[in-house]
Structure formats: structure tokens, C-alpha cells
Amino acid sequence: AQAVARPREIVNPSAEPLEARDPGRIVTVAQLAGRVPLRDGTDMGPLGDAVHAFLAADRWKGDRDTVAARLLQSYGVIGAVAPTSLVRASDALRAFLDGRFPGAAWRREWPVRARIVDRGHPRLVQGEVDLFLERPEGFVLVDHKSFPGNDRERDERVIAYSAQLALYAFVLERALRKPLLASFIHLPIRGEIVELDIATALGEWTRRTAA
């Protein structure tokens, strides 16, 4: 029989395109701990993995500098940044989110699996949410990105991440039976956090699965 075009069965939230012309909008950019001094020539791939690992593991107690140094060593990027800088980034993120959403439960590296019907095709969403905060009235999405670029690159990239956040939000809204309260891109190397309005991208996922 003639082959039938269909989307890939496995949906990777970080790589799934959306047709929305304006998938997201920057609401605010807040300064946190300031830009982290970065060694020239650092491979941002493994450094990003080390930063993610520390933010996932940190519970704001114990010898945190040693934990940060061990993770930087294990990912082969010791010396790229100071271990203390990861501790400061984690503290600043906690202070910001606790100030906005006090008493929320923190869910780190949360696995997401969901069956959806995307424009008539059954598909399986698979991914891990870096962080979401759960409150009785809803939840907050946070995604860590370690690129150090300039302001223009930051704005372009965080808007492009709207599709990823929207798919996570779409799945979590149905799993938790709670609405999305806010979504953020956390930039620990730049020392910033960007709030994004992803209503357009979230609406597209709703339309695609209802079609």
C-alpha cells in the first residue's frame, strides 16, 4: 500500500516544532546572582549537564561547594566555573521563587510520559521537566538553560523554548488537574530568570489534540 505520512510516534518536548508564528512572549527579565565568570573555550554541553545536575541535587544544606566541585569534575569541566558560583545561582533561584510562590512543593527532574492524539495520530510524549513548583491553585514551570550569550541571543532562544514549555504545561495541566500559573527560563550562567507568556503555544497544543 502507499505509505501514509504521519508524525514521529515519540514526542521529544525539546525538539517538537510548532506552527505558531509567535509561540511565546517575554514578560520580564529578573536579575538573580549576576553573570558567572566562565573560562574561555568551555564546552557548554557538559557544563550545562553539570549545572543541571547540581540544581537537581541541591537541597541548600551540607557541604554544597564540595558537591558542586565533584559534579564539575565528573562532567569534565572542573575549572570552567567556580563551584561557589553554582551554589550562589541555586540560592538566588530559591530566593526568587520562594518570594513569588511561597510554600510550593519543588519537583525536580520530573519524568513526564503521556499518550496524546496529535491531529488524529496517537503519539507518546517523553521528557523530564527540570523543575516545577506545585501549589494548591496551580503549578509553575522552570527550565534551566546554561548558554551565556548576549541579550539578543537570550531573547531569541527563550522565545524558541516556548514550544517545549508549552508541551510540558499541556501534559501537566491534565495530569495534575491544575492550571499553569507561570513559566520561566532560568539562566544560571547569565544570572537571570526570564518569565514567558506561553499561552499561544499552549493553545496550539490544545487545538492539535482536539482536531
Secondary structure by P-SEA (a helix, b strand, c coil): ccbbbbccccccccccccccccccccccccccccccccccccaaaaaaaaaaaaaaccccccaaaaaaaaaaaaacccccccaaaaaaaaaaaaaaaaaaccbbbbbcbbbbbbbbbcccbbbbbbbbccbbbbccccbbbbbbbcccccaaaaaaaaaaaaaaaaaaaaaaaaaacccccbbbbbbccccbbbbbbaaaaaaaaaaaaac
